[in-house]
Amino acid sequence: MALPNYQKRSLGFIFIILIFGAVIGTIFGNALALMLPEGVVKQFFLQSVTWGISPVTLDLIVGTVTFGLRVKLNIISVLGLAVAYYFLRYFR
C-alpha cells in the first residue's frame, strides 16, 4: 500500500513551511495593524504571546556560545500557520 504524497515529505520541509506561514502571517498582521486606526481592533492584531528559552551563555576559554529561542505569536501568525498547514495537507 503506497503512502499518500504528503506523508512522504520530510520533517524538515514541513517545519520550514510552517515557520514560513507563521512569518508571513506575522508580517501581514503587523502591516494590517499599521493601517488600522487606534482602538480595540488594532490592539487585537498587535497583541502577542512570547514564550521560549532565555539566552544562556556558555563562556569557554577560546570563545563564548549563546543558546536561546524565543517565539512571538499573534492571532494573524496563527492564521498563517493554519494556511500553511492547509497547503501542506491539500496541495501535493
URPE-V637090 format. One record per residue. RES is the residue in one small letter. BURIAL is I if it has 16 or more other ideal C-beta (glycine too) atoms within 10 Angstrom, else O. Layout:
res=RES burial=BURIAL
res=RES burial=BURIAL
This chain:
res=m burial=O
res=a burial=O
res=l burial=O
res=p burial=O
res=n burial=O
res=y burial=O
res=q burial=O
res=k burial=O
res=r burial=O
res=s burial=O
res=l burial=O
res=g burial=O
res=f burial=O
res=i burial=O
res=f burial=O
res=i burial=O
res=i burial=I
res=l burial=I
res=i burial=O
res=f burial=O
res=g burial=I
res=a burial=I
res=v burial=O
res=i burial=I
res=g burial=I
res=t burial=I
res=i burial=O
res=f burial=O
res=g burial=I
res=n burial=O
res=a burial=O
res=l burial=O
res=a burial=I
res=l burial=O
res=m burial=O
res=l burial=O
res=p burial=O
res=e burial=O
res=g burial=O
res=v burial=O
res=v burial=O
res=k burial=O
res=q burial=O
res=f burial=O
res=f burial=I
res=l burial=I
res=q burial=O
res=s burial=O
res=v burial=O
res=t burial=O
res=w burial=O
res=g burial=O
res=i burial=O
res=s burial=O
res=p burial=O
res=v burial=O
res=t burial=O
res=l burial=O
res=d burial=O
res=l burial=O
res=i burial=O
res=v burial=O
res=g burial=O
res=t burial=O
res=v burial=O
res=t burial=O
res=f burial=O
res=g burial=O
res=l burial=O
res=r burial=O
res=v burial=O
res=k burial=O
res=l burial=I
res=n burial=I
res=i burial=O
res=i burial=I
res=s burial=I
res=v burial=I
res=l burial=I
res=g burial=I
res=l burial=I
res=a burial=O
res=v burial=O
res=a burial=I
res=y burial=O
res=y burial=O
res=f burial=O
res=l burial=I
res=r burial=O
res=y burial=O
res=f burial=O
res=r burial=O
